[in-house]
Amino acid sequence: QVQLVESGGGLVQLGGSLKLSCAASGFTFSTYTMSWYRQAPGKERELVATITSIGSSTNYADSVKGRFTISRDNAKNTVYLQMNSLKPEDTAVYYCSVVLFTRYWGQGTQVTVSS
């Protein structure tokens, strides 16, 4: 039922940009808070950014504040993560997520930042 499909990852150089997309289905997208998480090898999964439903209020991890922007297009059931000024420490698998009683995850998309 609930499905989250990330795309847009890839290999970029330090200082570069990427825009991730997460296509959502199986629930009323416009009424749910959406989040981006990331997980680097050997590290715990961490919350990167969150965007609320109607008000579209945003929150960011301190490590990405000022560089990343989360947004959503409710007509397209899609949440985005614009990533600018990328650093090697941003290298991780990025996951889209939503909570409907239980937390759902996308399959993840790999972002690799080379120096």
Phi, psi and chi 1 to 4 in degrees:
 res  aa     phi    psi   chi1   chi2   chi3   chi4
   1 GLN       -  -75.5  -68.3  -78.2   50.3      -
   2 VAL   -71.2  128.8  174.2      -      -      -
   3 GLN  -139.8  134.9 -170.5  161.4   36.5      -
   4 LEU  -128.6  125.1  -55.0  169.3      -      -
   5 VAL  -126.4  110.9 -178.9      -      -      -
   6 GLU   -86.6  153.1  -57.9   95.2  -26.9      -
   7 SER  -155.6  166.9   61.6      -      -      -
   8 GLY   104.9   -4.6      -      -      -      -
   9 GLY   -71.0  169.2      -      -      -      -
  10 GLY   168.7 -165.9      -      -      -      -
  11 LEU  -105.6  125.5  173.9   63.7      -      -
  12 VAL  -134.9  160.1  -62.5      -      -      -
  13 GLN   -87.3  159.7  -68.1 -174.6  -63.0      -
  14 LEU   -48.5  133.2 -172.4  153.4      -      -
  15 GLY    88.0   -6.4      -      -      -      -
  16 GLY   -80.3 -177.3      -      -      -      -
  17 SER  -132.3  150.9  -63.1      -      -      -
  18 LEU  -143.6  151.6  -79.4  175.0      -      -
  19 LYS  -123.1  116.9 -171.6  173.0 -174.8  177.9
  20 LEU   -91.4  147.8  -52.4 -176.7      -      -
  21 SER  -125.5  148.6  -62.3      -      -      -
  22 CYS  -133.4  112.2  171.0      -      -      -
  23 ALA   -90.6  123.2      -      -      -      -
  24 ALA  -110.2  147.1      -      -      -      -
  25 SER  -153.7  162.6   60.8      -      -      -
  26 GLY    91.6    3.7      -      -      -      -
  27 PHE  -156.4  168.6   63.6   99.4      -      -
  28 THR   -79.4   88.9  -52.8      -      -      -
  29 PHE   -52.3  -44.2  176.1   82.0      -      -
  30 SER   -64.2  -17.1   63.2      -      -      -
  31 THR  -100.0    3.4   68.1      -      -      -
  32 TYR  -118.6  142.6  -77.1   87.5      -      -
  33 THR   -69.3  135.7  -67.2      -      -      -
  34 MET  -116.8  149.3  -58.8  -63.8  -61.8      -
  35 SER  -137.0  153.8  -62.1      -      -      -
  36 TRP  -113.4  132.2  -75.1   97.8      -      -
  37 TYR  -120.1  165.3  -73.3   73.9      -      -
  38 ARG  -143.9  155.0   67.5 -175.0 -178.7 -172.8
  39 GLN  -142.6  119.2 -172.3  167.1   28.1      -
  40 ALA   -91.1  157.0      -      -      -      -
  41 PRO   -55.2  130.1  -26.1   35.6      -      -
  42 GLY    74.9    5.0      -      -      -      -
  43 LYS  -117.3  160.1  -50.4  -91.8  -81.0 -173.7
  44 GLU   -77.3  155.1   68.9  176.6   15.6      -
  45 ARG   -69.9  133.4 -168.2  166.6  -63.1 -174.5
  46 GLU  -124.7  147.2   64.7  171.8  -22.2      -
  47 LEU   -74.2  129.8  177.9   63.1      -      -
  48 VAL  -101.6  -49.8  174.5      -      -      -
  49 ALA  -158.4  152.9      -      -      -      -
  50 THR  -137.5  143.3  -63.4      -      -      -
  51 ILE  -134.2  131.0 -175.4  165.6      -      -
  52 THR   -80.0  177.1   62.3      -      -      -
  53 SER   -75.0  -94.5   54.0      -      -      -
  54 ILE   -67.3  -43.2  -57.4  -58.0      -      -
  55 GLY   -76.0  -18.8      -      -      -      -
  56 SER    54.4   38.0  -65.1      -      -      -
  57 SER   -71.1  144.3  -63.2      -      -      -
  58 THR  -121.5  151.8   58.3      -      -      -
  59 ASN  -139.6  145.9  -73.1  -76.2      -      -
  60 TYR  -134.7  148.2  -60.2   92.2      -      -
  61 ALA   -64.4  146.2      -      -      -      -
  62 ASP   -56.2  -32.9  -71.6  -19.1      -      -
  63 SER   -68.1  -19.5   58.7      -      -      -
  64 VAL  -118.2   -5.9  -52.8      -      -      -
  65 LYS   -58.3  132.0 -163.7  168.9  -64.3 -179.5
  66 GLY    89.9  -14.5      -      -      -      -
  67 ARG  -113.2  -34.5  -60.3 -172.7  -62.0  120.0
  68 PHE  -107.6  148.2  -69.5   12.0      -      -
  69 THR  -133.7  123.7  -57.7      -      -      -
  70 ILE   -96.7  140.7 -172.5  171.1      -      -
  71 SER  -148.6  168.4   62.0      -      -      -
  72 ARG  -143.4  150.8   66.6 -167.0  -62.0  157.6
  73 ASP  -123.9   99.8 -173.9  -22.7      -      -
  74 ASN   -66.3  -28.3  -71.3  -24.1      -      -
  75 ALA   -67.1  -26.9      -      -      -      -
  76 LYS  -104.3    1.3  -64.1 -180.0  178.4  179.1
  77 ASN    50.7   46.1  -73.8   -1.1      -      -
  78 THR  -134.1  137.6  -58.8      -      -      -
  79 VAL  -115.4  143.6   61.2      -      -      -
  80 TYR  -121.2  157.0  -55.1   94.3      -      -
  81 LEU  -134.6  105.8 -173.7   67.2      -      -
  82 GLN   -85.4  122.4  176.6   67.5   51.7      -
  83 MET  -117.4  117.2  -54.4 -175.6  -66.3      -
  84 ASN  -117.3  164.4  -60.7  -35.8      -      -
  85 SER    49.2   49.3  -57.9      -      -      -
  86 LEU   -67.0  144.4  -76.7  162.3      -      -
  87 LYS  -120.3  157.4  -52.8  172.5 -178.7  179.1
  88 PRO   -55.1  -33.3  -30.1   37.7      -      -
  89 GLU   -70.0   -7.9   51.1  -98.5   46.6      -
  90 ASP   -82.2   -7.7  -64.8  -41.5      -      -
  91 THR   -60.7  123.4  -64.7      -      -      -
  92 ALA  -178.1  170.7      -      -      -      -
  93 VAL   -89.4  127.5  176.8      -      -      -
  94 TYR  -101.7  131.1  -76.4   72.1      -      -
  95 TYR  -120.4  138.0  -61.9   90.8      -      -
  96 CYS   -89.8  145.2 -179.6      -      -      -
  97 SER  -150.3  152.3 -173.7      -      -      -
  98 VAL  -147.3  148.9   63.5      -      -      -
  99 VAL  -109.9  119.2  175.5      -      -      -
 100 LEU  -129.2   84.8  -67.5   74.7      -      -
 101 PHE    69.2  -54.8  172.9   65.9      -      -
 102 THR  -113.9  158.5 -171.3      -      -      -
 103 ARG   -86.1  133.4 -178.1  171.7  -68.5  -79.1
 104 TYR  -109.3  146.1  -68.1   86.1      -      -
 105 TRP  -127.4  146.4  -58.1   94.1      -      -
 106 GLY   -78.7 -180.0      -      -      -      -
 107 GLN   -78.5  -16.5   83.8  -73.3   -6.0      -
 108 GLY    92.3  152.3      -      -      -      -
 109 THR  -134.4  133.7 -174.3      -      -      -
 110 GLN   -79.6  129.9  176.6   70.7   49.1      -
 111 VAL  -118.1  123.7  171.6      -      -      -
 112 THR  -124.3  125.2  -57.1      -      -      -
 113 VAL  -113.9  118.3 -174.3      -      -      -
 114 SER   -96.7  150.5   64.3      -      -      -
 115 SER   -99.8      -   58.4      -      -      -
